[in-house]
Amino acid sequence: MGRWGDGEMGRYLAIPLAFAPIGCEAAKQGKMTNNKQQTTNNQQPTTNNQQPTTNNQQPTTNNKQQTTNKQLIVICGATATGKSSLALALAQRLGSVILNADSRQVYREFDIGTAKPSLAQRQQIPHYLIDICEPTQTMTLADYQQQAQALIASISSPLAPLLLVGGTGLYIRSIIKGLKIPRVAPNQELRSQLASLGQTQCYAFLQQVDPTAAKKIHPHDQVRTLRALEVFYVTGCPISEQQGENPPDYPILQIGLECTNSDKITHRIEQRTEKMIAAGFVAEVEFLCQKYGADLPLLETLGYREMRQYLIGDLSLAKAKDLTVLHTRKFAKRQRTFFRSETQIEWFDADEPDLLENVWERVQEFGGSNE
């Protein structure tokens, strides 16, 4: 495979390489590029008496993960299915801790609109991987995986399974399957230049430099196309040759919550939205706009975008709420589609009266089978 600038693509890009591509072998071994990397190894516990030690932990991505006596229980599913409340109840019974797997709860000050656990809940049960990144920074999937793997390896809880809880499917998949992720930081300048060429041209480039990846990426999927081209540009190695899996050696139980009745899930989302508004969501968005500017990327995410539009006068509050519900429903549908592709998940009805007891019975079976 030739270098990026050696072929047709090099003529289209004004941005030069800031450094030589690190090469396929180095990239496969997980060596860092010279891109500016987000450093978020100052993981802070979310309770006063919990001190996770992550700074000296070096998670491995190329060798089999060694985590003797560890067990992991995943609580996943679409938004508004009650994952957090179930996890809290299980953590109390198990005497365990909760690791966040929600891609927005990692950011500080984004609290109400992300349904972040309250301070009282975090004092009751230690939570990790919450409030670990500034809103102006970017928590990449590789960053999250590195911190989560370090925590799993370092938290001393040999008798109780750790709980990994959230609705961000890729976060969860990166842990339970040990995804090998190219260590290439996002390059917005490069992405903007590529995007300006149009998706048709970019996908043609991808077919040229990485036909294996192109077969797995839909021709209209701009996000994945740009990422694949970005990785090739920086490393000189196709992303398809850098990806793979290195699953951990500890047992994992995956519990999925679903709400099959569309009316019930809509009602749940409506209640969730009303609760956020009552808790001060609008004031939170106003504060964030004033502190970071209305163009902060995180303010373009679900709920925050609609409330920001209300604040600048583009929408009434009632319309902003209606749109939040609508967009949340569509998001939940995408989440269900993603999780349904994971065959190891054991599904439970989020609306069943005996949900906790039914899940608890399965958790006890899981613990007994791994003793």
Backbone torsions as a table, in degrees:
resi	resn	phi	psi	omega
1	MET	NA	130.4	-177.4
2	GLY	-80.5	166.5	175.0
3	ARG	-67.4	154.9	-176.9
4	TRP	-54.0	-48.3	-174.2
5	GLY	-75.7	-6.6	-176.5
6	ASP	-77.5	-22.2	-173.8
7	GLY	-112.8	-157.7	-175.2
8	GLU	-61.2	-36.2	-173.2
9	MET	-64.8	-33.9	-177.0
10	GLY	-58.6	-25.9	-178.0
11	ARG	-76.0	-16.1	-174.0
12	TYR	-92.7	-16.1	-171.1
13	LEU	-108.2	131.2	177.6
14	ALA	-84.9	-22.0	-176.2
15	ILE	-78.3	125.1	179.2
16	PRO	-85.1	164.0	172.1
17	LEU	-68.8	128.0	176.8
18	ALA	-78.4	-9.8	-177.3
19	PHE	-163.8	164.8	178.5
20	ALA	-72.9	143.3	174.8
21	PRO	-55.4	142.5	-173.8
22	ILE	-78.4	-12.7	176.2
23	GLY	90.9	155.3	-174.2
24	CYS	-61.7	-46.7	-175.1
25	GLU	-64.0	-43.6	178.5
26	ALA	-65.1	-40.0	-179.4
27	ALA	-64.5	-42.0	-179.7
28	LYS	-65.0	-27.1	179.4
29	GLN	-84.2	1.6	175.3
30	GLY	81.2	19.7	179.3
31	LYS	-70.9	144.4	-175.9
32	MET	-74.3	147.4	171.3
33	THR	-84.1	174.5	178.2
34	ASN	-83.5	2.1	175.3
35	ASN	-60.5	152.2	175.2
36	LYS	-66.9	120.8	-178.4
37	GLN	-101.3	143.2	174.5
38	GLN	-71.1	129.9	178.4
39	THR	-109.5	108.3	-176.9
40	THR	-127.6	38.7	-177.6
41	ASN	-85.1	10.6	177.4
42	ASN	-94.7	48.0	-179.6
43	GLN	-52.9	125.6	179.5
44	GLN	-108.9	134.5	176.9
45	PRO	-69.3	157.5	-179.4
46	THR	-102.6	17.6	168.9
47	THR	-132.6	157.2	-174.7
48	ASN	-71.5	-25.3	-174.0
49	ASN	-107.7	12.6	179.3
50	GLN	-112.4	126.5	-179.3
51	GLN	-126.9	85.5	176.1
52	PRO	-67.2	144.0	-178.8
53	THR	-109.8	100.3	-177.2
54	THR	-112.2	-20.2	-171.7
55	ASN	-65.2	-29.8	-177.8
56	ASN	-99.8	4.8	-179.7
57	GLN	-92.5	132.6	177.0
58	GLN	-117.7	95.7	179.7
59	PRO	-65.4	148.8	179.7
60	THR	-106.5	143.4	178.9
61	THR	-117.2	-13.3	-176.3
62	ASN	-109.2	-18.1	177.2
63	ASN	-108.4	156.9	-179.3
64	LYS	-58.6	130.3	-177.6
65	GLN	-71.2	125.2	-179.3
66	GLN	-101.6	109.9	-178.7
67	THR	-138.7	72.9	-175.8
68	THR	-58.8	136.5	175.9
69	ASN	66.9	13.5	177.3
70	LYS	-88.5	147.5	171.0
71	GLN	-137.5	146.3	-178.4
72	LEU	-131.3	132.1	173.5
73	ILE	-114.4	124.1	178.7
74	VAL	-98.4	131.6	172.5
75	ILE	-115.6	110.3	-173.9
76	CYS	-133.4	179.0	-179.7
77	GLY	139.2	178.5	-178.6
78	ALA	-70.8	165.9	179.0
79	THR	-62.7	149.9	175.8
80	ALA	68.9	24.2	177.2
81	THR	-102.1	1.2	175.4
82	GLY	89.7	27.6	-178.8
83	LYS	-62.5	-44.9	-175.3
84	SER	-65.4	-44.3	-178.7
85	SER	-66.3	-38.7	176.5
86	LEU	-64.5	-43.3	-178.9
87	ALA	-63.1	-40.5	178.6
88	LEU	-61.5	-44.0	-179.9
89	ALA	-64.8	-40.9	178.9
90	LEU	-67.5	-41.7	-179.6
91	ALA	-61.7	-37.1	177.5
92	GLN	-63.9	-44.7	-179.1
93	ARG	-68.5	-36.2	-176.2
94	LEU	-84.6	-19.5	-172.3
95	GLY	67.8	40.6	-173.2
96	SER	-114.3	-170.6	-180.0
97	VAL	-125.9	165.6	-177.3
98	ILE	-117.2	130.8	173.2
99	LEU	-105.2	125.0	-177.9
100	ASN	-72.5	138.2	174.1
101	ALA	-130.4	44.2	176.1
102	ASP	-118.0	124.3	-170.6
103	SER	-69.9	-14.1	177.8
104	ARG	-100.9	-23.0	179.6
105	GLN	-72.7	-8.5	175.9
106	VAL	-73.1	-16.9	-174.5
107	TYR	-93.1	133.7	178.7
108	ARG	-67.5	146.3	173.6
109	GLU	75.8	-10.1	173.6
110	PHE	-94.8	87.7	-167.7
111	ASP	-108.8	-63.9	-172.5
112	ILE	-67.1	-46.9	-176.4
113	GLY	-70.2	-13.3	176.6
114	THR	-102.2	2.4	-177.2
115	ALA	55.4	41.7	179.7
116	LYS	-65.8	140.4	177.6
117	PRO	-53.9	142.6	-178.5
118	SER	-69.9	164.8	178.0
119	LEU	-61.5	-36.7	178.5
120	ALA	-63.4	-42.1	178.6
121	GLN	-65.6	-37.1	-179.7
122	ARG	-73.7	-25.2	174.0
123	GLN	-76.3	-30.0	-179.8
124	GLN	-74.1	-44.1	179.8
125	ILE	-129.2	126.0	178.2
126	PRO	-60.2	129.4	176.3
127	HIS	-115.4	141.4	178.8
128	TYR	-125.3	161.0	179.4
129	LEU	65.3	30.7	171.5
130	ILE	-118.6	139.8	179.2
131	ASP	57.6	48.3	-178.1
132	ILE	-112.3	2.9	-176.6
133	CYS	-143.5	139.5	176.8
134	GLU	-72.1	147.6	-179.9
135	PRO	-59.9	-23.2	-180.0
136	THR	-85.5	-6.9	178.0
137	GLN	-99.2	175.5	177.6
138	THR	-122.8	123.2	174.0
139	MET	-91.4	104.1	180.0
140	THR	-78.5	165.7	176.9
141	LEU	-60.5	-39.2	178.9
142	ALA	-65.5	-39.1	177.0
143	ASP	-60.9	-47.2	-179.5
144	TYR	-61.7	-47.1	-178.2
145	GLN	-58.8	-43.6	-178.4
146	GLN	-60.7	-45.8	-178.8
147	GLN	-69.5	-40.8	-178.7
148	ALA	-65.8	-43.4	179.0
149	GLN	-63.5	-38.3	178.1
150	ALA	-64.4	-41.2	179.7
151	LEU	-65.6	-44.8	179.9
152	ILE	-59.6	-38.2	-179.8
153	ALA	-73.3	-27.5	-171.0
154	SER	-100.9	-26.8	-177.6
155	ILE	-67.7	126.7	-177.8
156	SER	-90.3	97.8	177.4
157	SER	-149.7	66.0	-171.4
158	PRO	-67.0	-22.9	-174.8
159	LEU	-97.2	-19.3	-176.3
160	ALA	-118.8	133.1	176.2
161	PRO	-63.8	147.2	172.5
162	LEU	-81.5	149.9	-179.1
163	LEU	-109.5	121.2	175.7
164	LEU	-105.2	115.1	-166.2
165	VAL	-129.2	127.1	175.4
166	GLY	163.4	-179.7	-177.4
167	GLY	-116.9	8.3	177.3
168	THR	-89.0	100.2	-172.2
169	GLY	-58.2	-40.2	-178.5
170	LEU	-69.2	-33.7	175.4
171	TYR	-59.5	-48.0	-178.3
172	ILE	-65.9	-45.1	-179.3
173	ARG	-61.4	-36.9	-179.3
174	SER	-62.0	-28.0	-179.5
175	ILE	-88.8	-51.2	-172.5
176	ILE	-73.6	-23.9	177.5
177	LYS	-107.0	-5.6	179.6
178	GLY	59.7	49.3	-177.4
179	LEU	-56.3	136.7	171.8
180	LYS	-87.5	114.8	-171.2
181	ILE	-113.6	124.9	176.7
182	PRO	-56.6	129.4	-177.7
183	ARG	-85.6	68.5	-179.9
184	VAL	-123.4	117.5	-179.0
185	ALA	-71.6	148.9	177.0
186	PRO	-58.7	137.1	178.5
187	ASN	-119.8	96.9	-173.2
188	GLN	-65.4	-33.6	179.5
189	GLU	-65.0	-44.4	178.6
190	LEU	-65.0	-44.1	-179.4
191	ARG	-62.1	-40.1	-179.7
192	SER	-64.5	-41.1	179.5
193	GLN	-66.4	-41.5	177.9
194	LEU	-64.6	-45.2	-178.5
195	ALA	-60.6	-32.8	-178.9
196	SER	-66.9	-18.7	178.6
197	LEU	-78.6	-16.9	-178.7
198	GLY	96.2	148.3	-176.3
199	GLN	-64.5	-35.4	-179.4
200	THR	-61.1	-45.8	179.3
201	GLN	-67.3	-42.1	-179.2
202	CYS	-63.0	-42.1	-179.6
203	TYR	-66.5	-34.5	175.5
204	ALA	-63.5	-40.2	175.4
205	PHE	-59.7	-45.1	-178.3
206	LEU	-62.0	-41.8	177.6
207	GLN	-60.3	-30.9	-179.8
208	GLN	-74.8	-46.2	-172.4
209	VAL	-92.8	-23.6	-177.6
210	ASP	-149.4	72.9	-178.2
211	PRO	-60.5	-29.0	179.0
212	THR	-64.8	-46.4	177.7
213	ALA	-65.6	-38.2	-178.2
214	ALA	-61.5	-34.1	179.3
215	LYS	-67.7	-24.1	-178.0
216	LYS	-95.4	-10.3	-176.6
217	ILE	-111.1	129.1	179.5
218	HIS	-64.7	140.2	-179.1
219	PRO	-55.9	-21.7	-179.3
220	HIS	-99.1	2.9	-178.5
221	ASP	-86.2	90.1	-175.9
222	GLN	-67.9	-39.2	-176.0
223	VAL	-59.7	-51.3	-178.0
224	ARG	-70.9	-32.8	177.0
225	THR	-63.2	-48.1	-179.7
226	LEU	-63.4	-38.8	179.8
227	ARG	-64.5	-42.8	-179.8
228	ALA	-63.9	-41.3	178.1
229	LEU	-67.4	-38.9	179.1
230	GLU	-60.2	-47.1	-179.9
231	VAL	-62.4	-42.1	179.2
232	PHE	-65.1	-41.4	-179.2
233	TYR	-60.3	-42.6	-175.6
234	VAL	-77.8	-40.5	-172.7
235	THR	-99.8	-19.5	-174.6
236	GLY	74.4	13.3	-176.2
237	CYS	-131.7	133.6	179.1
238	PRO	-57.9	142.7	179.9
239	ILE	-62.9	-30.8	-179.5
240	SER	-64.3	-24.2	178.6
241	GLU	-87.4	-9.4	-179.0
242	GLN	-103.9	-10.7	-177.3
243	GLN	-93.0	162.9	179.9
244	GLY	163.9	-168.1	-178.9
245	GLU	-135.0	145.2	176.4
246	ASN	-139.2	73.3	-172.7
247	PRO	-62.6	147.3	179.2
248	PRO	-68.6	164.0	-177.1
249	ASP	-94.4	0.1	-179.2
250	TYR	-91.9	153.7	-179.8
251	PRO	-70.7	144.9	-177.5
252	ILE	-131.9	131.2	172.7
253	LEU	-111.7	125.8	179.9
254	GLN	-109.3	117.3	178.4
255	ILE	-107.1	123.4	178.4
256	GLY	-112.0	137.1	176.6
257	LEU	-106.2	131.9	179.0
258	GLU	-136.1	151.2	175.8
259	CYS	-124.3	101.7	-171.3
260	THR	-79.3	-20.9	180.0
261	ASN	-83.6	116.1	-175.5
262	SER	-62.6	-35.4	178.6
263	ASP	-65.9	-38.2	-179.2
264	LYS	-69.6	-40.7	179.9
265	ILE	-67.5	-36.2	176.2
266	THR	-63.5	-42.1	178.6
267	HIS	-63.2	-42.0	178.1
268	ARG	-59.9	-44.4	-178.2
269	ILE	-67.6	-38.4	176.9
270	GLU	-62.9	-44.6	178.2
271	GLN	-62.7	-42.1	179.6
272	ARG	-61.0	-44.2	-179.2
273	THR	-65.6	-44.2	178.3
274	GLU	-61.7	-39.3	179.3
275	LYS	-64.4	-39.3	178.2
276	MET	-63.9	-43.9	179.7
277	ILE	-61.5	-44.9	-179.4
278	ALA	-64.2	-29.4	-178.1
279	ALA	-81.8	-5.0	177.2
280	GLY	106.3	27.8	-177.3
281	PHE	-59.9	-43.2	-179.0
282	VAL	-60.9	-43.7	179.3
283	ALA	-64.3	-36.6	178.1
284	GLU	-62.6	-45.3	-179.7
285	VAL	-64.7	-40.8	178.6
286	GLU	-61.0	-43.9	178.5
287	PHE	-61.7	-44.6	-178.0
288	LEU	-66.3	-37.9	177.2
289	CYS	-63.3	-42.4	-179.4
290	GLN	-68.3	-36.9	-176.0
291	LYS	-79.7	-40.2	-172.9
292	TYR	-113.8	-9.4	-176.3
293	GLY	94.1	144.1	-175.7
294	ALA	-68.6	-13.1	-179.6
295	ASP	-91.9	8.6	176.8
296	LEU	-59.6	128.1	-176.8
297	PRO	-53.7	-37.1	-178.9
298	LEU	-64.5	-23.6	178.2
299	LEU	-78.4	0.2	173.7
300	GLU	-95.9	1.7	-176.9
301	THR	-88.5	172.1	-172.4
302	LEU	-52.3	128.1	178.7
303	GLY	89.0	-50.2	-179.7
304	TYR	-67.1	-38.6	178.5
305	ARG	-62.1	-45.5	-177.7
306	GLU	-66.7	-41.4	179.4
307	MET	-69.6	-33.1	175.8
308	ARG	-65.8	-40.8	177.7
309	GLN	-62.7	-34.5	175.5
310	TYR	-65.7	-42.8	-176.8
311	LEU	-64.9	-32.8	-179.4
312	ILE	-90.4	2.5	173.5
313	GLY	91.4	7.6	-179.9
314	ASP	-79.3	-23.1	-178.2
315	LEU	-136.1	153.2	168.3
316	SER	-78.7	163.3	179.4
317	LEU	-63.5	-39.5	179.6
318	ALA	-62.2	-41.5	179.5
319	LYS	-68.0	-39.3	178.7
320	ALA	-61.4	-41.0	177.6
321	LYS	-65.5	-43.6	179.9
322	ASP	-61.1	-42.2	179.9
323	LEU	-68.5	-36.0	176.9
324	THR	-61.7	-43.4	177.8
325	VAL	-63.1	-46.3	-179.1
326	LEU	-60.8	-48.6	-177.5
327	HIS	-69.0	-32.5	177.0
328	THR	-67.3	-39.1	176.8
329	ARG	-60.3	-44.3	179.4
330	LYS	-65.0	-39.2	178.2
331	PHE	-64.2	-43.4	179.7
332	ALA	-62.0	-35.9	178.1
333	LYS	-64.2	-41.0	177.9
334	ARG	-65.7	-38.9	177.6
335	GLN	-62.4	-44.4	179.8
336	ARG	-60.4	-41.0	178.7
337	THR	-61.6	-42.9	179.8
338	PHE	-63.2	-50.9	-174.9
339	PHE	-69.3	-28.7	179.0
340	ARG	-65.9	-19.9	177.9
341	SER	-78.9	-9.8	-179.7
342	GLU	-93.4	104.6	-171.4
343	THR	-73.1	-15.4	-177.5
344	GLN	-85.7	-6.5	-179.3
345	ILE	-74.9	134.4	175.0
346	GLU	-100.8	119.4	-169.9
347	TRP	-94.0	142.1	176.9
348	PHE	-131.0	144.4	178.5
349	ASP	-74.8	119.0	-177.3
350	ALA	-64.1	-19.8	-176.6
351	ASP	-98.2	-1.2	-178.5
352	GLU	-70.9	138.4	-175.5
353	PRO	-61.4	-33.8	-177.0
354	ASP	-100.5	32.0	-176.7
355	LEU	-54.9	-52.6	-176.7
356	LEU	-58.8	-45.7	-178.0
357	GLU	-67.4	-37.2	178.8
358	ASN	-66.9	-41.8	177.2
359	VAL	-68.2	-39.8	179.7
360	TRP	-60.8	-39.3	177.4
361	GLU	-61.2	-42.3	179.5
362	ARG	-68.5	-36.7	178.2
363	VAL	-63.6	-41.0	178.6
364	GLN	-65.3	-38.0	176.3
365	GLU	-63.7	-40.7	178.9
366	PHE	-62.1	-45.8	179.8
367	GLY	-64.6	-40.7	-178.5
368	GLY	-68.0	-34.4	-178.3
369	SER	-75.0	-11.6	-177.6
370	ASN	-114.1	11.9	177.7
371	GLU	-77.9	NA	NA
